[in-house]
Amino acid sequence: METMLTQEIATRKNNPAVFNFMNYLPDPDEMLSNYNNPVAHYKKLLNDPHLSAVVMQRKAFVKSMLYELEEKPLTKEINLLLDGLNIKKLINQSLDAIYFGFTIHEIVWEFLNGKYVPKSIEEKPQDWFAFDIENNFKMKNPTNYYKLIDLPDYKFILSQNNATYMNPYGEKIIKKCYWNVKFKAQGLEYWSYFVEKYGMPFLVGELGSAAYDAKSSEFLEQLVSMKKNGVMVKREGAKLELIESGSKSGSISSYKEFIQFQNDEISKAVLTVSTSTNDKGTGSYAKSKTEKEIIEVIADGDKSIVENFINNLIEFYCVLNFGKVDYPKIMFFSKKEVDKELADRDKVLTDQGIKFTKEYYMESYNLKETDFELKNKEIVKLN
């Protein structure tokens, strides 16, 4: 009974119908199951300007955050370590896990001044790696398709987005945009064809009734040439007329609405809201403000991926150089959180009788002189 309670029973190894001939789990993404490297195919979707823009917008909220380390004996040394790294680049790359399910970084260490320090930290292609049937992360074997290569400790950092037992490859947000980008590209192609065909006036040529077929064909070729080059030689008696299409505006509007719908769906998938980039009507400012607040909440969750990534790096550094020690962990927070903490502190000091200068408020809260007035003009500066 005790053995039954303390051991896992429902495993893939105990199910002969599942993966009885494979040592690794295939990516369960059915969208691109026919592709050897679905992530690389998904990355091509970022050529879409709107998708690329909303991805950068969501990333920007985390990249603009401040960070600090816990106060521990090694805090000063870890700060120096992080100062020597391209943190912005690592943050940007680790956030790709949100869109492509997971990311993997390899650390190359060098022994310098008696310590192991990162010489390079590079993101590696997802298709080089896989998970075994026990969800352990390993490298694919180029010489044996069914045998994975174990990864050494303190060498690789794995970042995952909403990974589960059933899908250790993580949730790919960009997968939700796949058909919208494809439909949009197809719609733009038809739209371009429509504008080319109906956006310009039709050229109508008229020849006399005595004109024979060869002369009519020659005149038609001249009209086609005129449409391309803008000039032609007109025979005596021939007539030219430009006819505008009177019903094209409704069709063009339909294409615009179709493209805008796809953009809205892409925004919902990435930001959970449709962005207000094109909103110009009443209430667009309030809508934009609400959307920004929602994205800030999402970014507060996204930062955990970055925190885990950097904390793994810090742990590796400390274990390699100091063994199992109590290492400082990194924490990310928004400027708004800092302002609130500062405001709470200033309120306590003000209640105790301290009066701040106008310059202090301007510097501390990024305010303009015209943004506020001090109630009490008699100001005492802090020493």
C-alpha positions as CSV (number, residue, x, y, z in Angstrom):
1,M,0.0,0.0,0.0
2,E,2.8,2.4,0.9
3,T,4.6,1.7,-2.3
4,M,1.5,2.4,-4.3
5,L,1.1,5.8,-2.6
6,T,4.6,7.0,-3.0
7,Q,5.2,5.9,-6.7
8,E,3.8,7.2,-9.9
9,I,1.7,4.6,-11.7
10,A,0.1,6.3,-14.7
11,T,3.3,6.8,-16.8
12,R,4.0,6.4,-20.5
13,K,6.3,3.5,-19.7
14,N,3.4,1.6,-18.2
15,N,1.3,2.2,-21.3
16,P,2.4,-0.1,-24.1
17,A,0.1,1.6,-26.6
18,V,2.0,4.9,-26.3
19,F,5.5,5.4,-27.7
20,N,6.4,1.8,-27.6
21,F,9.1,2.3,-30.3
22,M,10.3,5.9,-29.6
23,N,12.4,7.3,-26.9
24,Y,11.2,10.8,-27.2
25,L,7.9,12.8,-27.4
26,P,7.0,14.5,-30.7
27,D,5.8,18.0,-30.5
28,P,2.0,17.6,-30.3
29,D,1.4,20.7,-32.4
30,E,-1.1,19.4,-35.0
31,M,-1.1,22.7,-36.9
32,L,2.3,22.0,-38.5
33,S,2.7,18.3,-38.0
34,N,3.9,17.8,-41.6
35,Y,6.9,20.1,-41.0
36,N,10.2,18.9,-39.6
37,N,10.8,22.3,-37.9
38,P,7.4,23.9,-37.0
39,V,9.0,26.6,-34.9
40,A,11.1,27.9,-37.9
41,H,7.9,28.0,-40.0
42,Y,6.1,29.9,-37.2
43,K,8.9,32.5,-37.1
44,K,8.2,33.3,-40.7
45,L,4.8,34.6,-39.6
46,L,6.7,37.5,-37.9
47,N,7.1,39.0,-41.4
48,D,3.6,40.2,-40.9
49,P,3.9,43.8,-39.8
50,H,1.0,43.7,-37.4
51,L,2.0,40.5,-35.7
52,S,5.5,41.7,-35.3
53,A,4.3,45.0,-33.8
54,V,2.1,43.4,-31.2
55,V,4.8,40.9,-30.2
56,M,7.2,43.8,-29.7
57,Q,4.6,45.7,-27.8
58,R,4.0,42.9,-25.3
59,K,7.8,42.3,-24.9
60,A,8.4,46.1,-24.4
61,F,6.4,46.1,-21.1
62,V,8.8,43.5,-19.6
63,K,11.9,45.0,-21.2
64,S,11.1,48.4,-19.7
65,M,10.9,47.0,-16.1
66,L,13.4,47.6,-13.4
67,Y,15.1,44.8,-11.5
68,E,16.9,44.3,-8.2
69,L,18.6,41.4,-6.4
70,E,17.7,40.1,-2.9
71,E,20.1,41.2,-0.2
72,K,22.4,38.3,0.3
73,P,26.2,37.9,0.9
74,L,26.7,37.4,-2.8
75,T,24.5,40.2,-4.0
76,K,27.3,42.6,-4.9
77,E,29.2,39.9,-6.9
78,I,26.1,38.8,-8.8
79,N,25.4,42.5,-9.7
80,L,28.8,42.7,-11.2
81,L,28.1,39.4,-13.1
82,L,24.9,40.8,-14.6
83,D,26.4,44.1,-15.5
84,G,28.8,42.2,-17.7
85,L,26.0,40.5,-19.7
86,N,23.7,41.8,-22.4
87,I,20.7,41.6,-20.2
88,K,18.3,43.2,-22.7
89,K,19.2,40.7,-25.4
90,L,18.7,37.7,-23.0
91,I,15.4,39.1,-21.8
92,N,14.2,39.5,-25.4
93,Q,15.2,36.0,-26.3
94,S,13.8,34.3,-23.2
95,L,10.4,36.0,-23.9
96,D,10.3,34.1,-27.2
97,A,9.2,31.1,-25.1
98,I,5.8,32.8,-24.9
99,Y,5.4,32.7,-28.7
100,F,7.2,29.5,-29.6
101,G,6.5,27.3,-26.6
102,F,10.1,27.1,-25.2
103,T,13.6,28.5,-25.7
104,I,16.9,26.9,-24.9
105,H,20.2,28.8,-24.2
106,E,23.6,27.2,-24.0
107,I,26.2,28.7,-21.7
108,V,29.9,28.5,-22.5
109,W,31.9,28.9,-19.3
110,E,35.5,30.1,-19.0
111,F,37.8,29.8,-16.0
112,L,38.9,33.4,-15.2
113,N,40.7,34.6,-12.1
114,G,39.9,31.4,-10.2
115,K,36.2,31.4,-11.1
116,Y,33.8,30.1,-13.8
117,V,32.2,33.0,-15.6
118,P,29.9,33.0,-18.7
119,K,32.0,33.5,-21.9
120,S,28.9,33.4,-24.0
121,I,25.2,32.7,-23.7
122,E,23.5,31.9,-27.0
123,E,20.0,30.8,-27.9
124,K,19.9,27.6,-29.8
125,P,17.3,26.3,-32.4
126,Q,14.4,24.5,-30.8
127,D,14.4,21.7,-33.4
128,W,17.8,20.5,-32.1
129,F,16.2,19.3,-28.8
130,A,13.3,17.1,-27.7
131,F,11.7,15.7,-24.5
132,D,12.0,12.0,-23.6
133,I,9.0,9.9,-22.5
134,E,9.7,11.1,-18.9
135,N,9.6,14.7,-20.0
136,N,13.4,15.1,-19.5
137,F,14.9,17.7,-21.8
138,K,17.6,16.3,-24.1
139,M,19.4,16.9,-27.4
140,K,18.5,15.0,-30.6
141,N,21.2,12.6,-31.9
142,P,22.2,13.4,-35.5
143,T,23.3,9.8,-36.1
144,N,20.5,8.0,-34.3
145,Y,17.0,9.4,-34.7
146,Y,15.6,7.3,-31.8
147,K,18.4,7.9,-29.2
148,L,18.6,11.3,-27.4
149,I,21.7,12.8,-25.9
150,D,21.8,13.7,-22.2
151,L,22.7,17.3,-21.4
152,P,25.3,18.2,-18.8
153,D,24.4,20.1,-15.7
154,Y,24.9,23.9,-15.5
155,K,25.2,24.1,-19.3
156,F,21.7,24.8,-20.7
157,I,18.8,27.0,-19.5
158,L,15.3,25.9,-20.6
159,S,12.4,28.4,-20.6
160,Q,8.9,27.1,-21.1
161,N,5.5,28.7,-21.5
162,N,2.6,26.9,-19.8
163,A,4.3,23.5,-20.2
164,T,2.3,20.5,-19.0
165,Y,2.8,16.8,-18.7
166,M,1.0,16.2,-21.9
167,N,2.8,19.0,-23.7
168,P,6.3,19.8,-22.3
169,Y,7.0,21.8,-25.5
170,G,4.8,24.5,-24.1
171,E,2.0,26.7,-25.4
172,K,2.8,28.6,-28.6
173,I,0.9,31.9,-28.6
174,I,1.9,32.5,-32.2
175,K,0.1,29.3,-33.2
176,K,-3.2,31.1,-32.6
177,C,-2.3,33.7,-35.2
178,Y,-1.4,31.2,-37.9
179,W,-4.6,31.3,-40.0
180,N,-5.2,35.0,-39.5
181,V,-1.8,35.8,-41.0
182,K,-2.4,33.3,-43.8
183,F,-5.9,34.7,-44.6
184,K,-4.6,38.2,-44.3
185,A,-1.8,37.6,-46.8
186,Q,-4.3,36.0,-49.2
187,G,-6.7,38.9,-48.7
188,L,-4.0,41.4,-49.5
189,E,-3.2,39.5,-52.7
190,Y,-6.8,39.7,-53.8
191,W,-7.1,43.3,-52.6
192,S,-4.0,44.2,-54.7
193,Y,-5.5,42.5,-57.7
194,F,-8.8,44.3,-57.2
195,V,-7.2,47.8,-56.9
196,E,-5.1,47.1,-60.0
197,K,-8.1,46.0,-61.9
198,Y,-10.8,48.3,-60.7
199,G,-8.9,51.2,-59.1
200,M,-8.0,52.6,-62.5
201,P,-10.5,53.9,-65.1
202,F,-11.3,51.6,-68.0
203,L,-10.0,52.6,-71.4
204,V,-12.7,52.2,-74.1
205,G,-11.7,52.6,-77.7
206,E,-14.1,52.9,-80.6
207,L,-13.4,52.3,-84.3
208,G,-15.6,52.8,-87.3
209,S,-17.8,49.9,-88.4
210,A,-15.6,49.4,-91.5
211,A,-12.6,48.4,-89.3
212,Y,-11.6,44.8,-89.9
213,D,-10.5,42.3,-87.2
214,A,-6.8,42.9,-87.7
215,K,-7.1,46.6,-87.3
216,S,-9.3,46.1,-84.1
217,S,-6.6,43.8,-82.6
218,E,-3.9,46.4,-83.4
219,F,-6.0,49.1,-81.7
220,L,-6.5,46.9,-78.7
221,E,-2.7,46.4,-78.3
222,Q,-2.3,50.2,-78.5
223,L,-4.8,50.6,-75.7
224,V,-3.0,48.1,-73.5
225,S,0.3,49.8,-74.2
226,M,-1.3,53.2,-73.3
227,K,-2.4,51.8,-70.0
228,K,1.2,50.8,-69.2
229,N,3.1,53.7,-70.8
230,G,0.5,56.5,-70.8
231,V,1.0,57.4,-74.5
232,M,-0.3,56.1,-77.8
233,V,-0.8,57.2,-81.5
234,K,-4.5,57.5,-82.3
235,R,-5.8,56.8,-85.8
236,E,-8.1,59.3,-87.4
237,G,-11.7,58.5,-86.6
238,A,-10.8,56.4,-83.5
239,K,-12.4,57.5,-80.2
240,L,-11.1,57.1,-76.7
241,E,-13.1,57.2,-73.5
242,L,-12.3,56.8,-69.8
243,I,-15.0,55.0,-67.7
244,E,-14.8,55.1,-63.9
245,S,-16.0,52.1,-61.9
246,G,-18.9,53.4,-59.9
247,S,-19.3,50.5,-57.5
248,K,-15.7,49.9,-56.3
249,S,-15.9,51.8,-53.0
250,G,-18.1,49.2,-51.3
251,S,-15.8,46.3,-52.4
252,I,-12.6,48.2,-51.3
253,S,-14.3,48.8,-47.9
254,S,-15.0,45.1,-47.6
255,Y,-11.4,44.2,-48.1
256,K,-10.3,46.8,-45.5
257,E,-12.7,45.4,-43.0
258,F,-11.5,41.9,-43.7
259,I,-7.8,42.9,-43.1
260,Q,-8.8,44.9,-40.0
261,F,-10.7,41.8,-38.7
262,Q,-7.6,39.7,-39.1
263,N,-5.4,42.3,-37.3
264,D,-7.9,42.5,-34.4
265,E,-7.8,38.7,-34.0
266,I,-4.0,38.7,-34.0
267,S,-4.0,41.4,-31.3
268,K,-6.5,39.4,-29.2
269,A,-4.2,36.3,-29.5
270,V,-1.1,38.1,-28.4
271,L,-2.3,40.9,-26.2
272,T,-5.8,39.5,-25.2
273,V,-7.3,42.8,-26.5
274,S,-7.7,44.3,-29.9
275,T,-5.3,47.3,-30.1
276,S,-6.6,50.8,-30.5
277,T,-4.0,51.7,-33.2
278,N,-6.7,52.6,-35.7
279,D,-9.4,53.8,-33.2
280,K,-10.1,57.5,-33.8
281,G,-13.7,57.7,-32.6
282,T,-15.3,58.8,-29.3
283,G,-13.9,56.9,-26.3
284,S,-10.7,55.7,-28.0
285,Y,-8.5,57.3,-25.4
286,A,-10.3,55.5,-22.5
287,K,-10.2,52.2,-24.6
288,S,-6.5,52.6,-25.1
289,K,-5.9,53.3,-21.4
290,T,-7.9,50.2,-20.5
291,E,-6.0,48.0,-23.0
292,K,-2.7,49.3,-21.6
293,E,-3.7,48.3,-18.1
294,I,-4.6,44.8,-19.3
295,I,-1.3,44.4,-21.1
296,E,0.5,45.5,-17.9
297,V,-1.2,42.7,-16.0
298,I,-0.1,40.2,-18.7
299,A,3.4,41.5,-18.6
300,D,3.4,41.0,-14.8
301,G,3.0,37.3,-15.6
302,D,5.5,37.3,-18.5
303,K,8.3,38.6,-16.2
304,S,8.3,35.2,-14.4
305,I,9.8,33.6,-17.4
306,V,12.7,36.1,-17.4
307,E,13.1,35.9,-13.7
308,N,13.4,32.1,-13.9
309,F,15.9,32.3,-16.7
310,I,18.2,34.7,-14.9
311,N,17.8,33.0,-11.6
312,N,18.9,29.7,-13.2
313,L,22.0,31.5,-14.5
314,I,22.7,32.9,-11.1
315,E,22.3,29.5,-9.5
316,F,24.6,27.8,-12.0
317,Y,27.3,30.5,-11.3
318,C,27.0,30.1,-7.6
319,V,27.0,26.3,-7.6
320,L,30.1,26.1,-9.9
321,N,32.0,28.6,-7.8
322,F,30.7,28.3,-4.2
323,G,28.7,25.1,-4.0
324,K,25.2,25.0,-2.6
325,V,24.8,28.4,-1.1
326,D,22.0,30.8,-0.4
327,Y,22.2,32.9,-3.6
328,P,20.3,36.2,-4.3
329,K,17.4,35.9,-6.7
330,I,16.4,38.6,-9.1
331,M,13.0,40.4,-9.1
332,F,11.5,42.5,-11.9
333,F,9.0,45.3,-11.2
334,S,7.4,48.1,-13.1
335,K,8.1,51.8,-12.7
336,K,4.6,52.2,-11.4
337,E,5.3,49.9,-8.5
338,V,8.4,52.0,-7.6
339,D,6.4,55.2,-7.8
340,K,3.8,53.8,-5.4
341,E,6.4,52.6,-2.9
342,L,8.1,56.0,-3.1
343,A,4.8,57.8,-2.7
344,D,4.0,55.7,0.4
345,R,7.4,56.6,1.9
346,D,7.0,60.3,1.1
347,K,3.5,60.3,2.7
348,V,5.0,58.9,5.9
349,L,7.7,61.5,6.0
350,T,5.2,64.3,5.2
351,D,3.0,63.2,8.0
352,Q,6.1,63.5,10.3
353,G,6.4,67.1,9.3
354,I,9.0,66.9,6.4
355,K,8.3,69.2,3.5
356,F,9.7,68.4,0.0
357,T,10.7,70.9,-2.6
358,K,9.0,71.3,-6.0
359,E,12.2,70.2,-7.6
360,Y,12.1,66.9,-5.6
361,Y,8.7,66.0,-6.9
362,M,9.7,66.8,-10.4
363,E,12.8,64.6,-10.3
364,S,11.3,61.8,-8.3
365,Y,7.9,61.5,-10.1
366,N,8.9,62.7,-13.6
367,L,6.5,65.7,-13.4
368,K,6.6,69.0,-15.2
369,E,6.5,72.2,-13.2
370,T,3.2,73.1,-14.7
371,D,1.7,69.7,-13.7
372,F,1.2,70.6,-10.0
373,E,1.2,73.3,-7.3
374,L,2.4,72.9,-3.7
375,K,-0.3,73.7,-1.1
376,N,2.2,75.2,1.3
377,K,4.6,77.7,-0.3
378,E,6.9,77.6,2.7
379,I,9.3,74.8,1.7
380,V,12.1,73.4,3.8
381,K,14.8,71.5,1.9
382,L,16.0,68.1,3.1
383,N,19.7,68.1,4.0
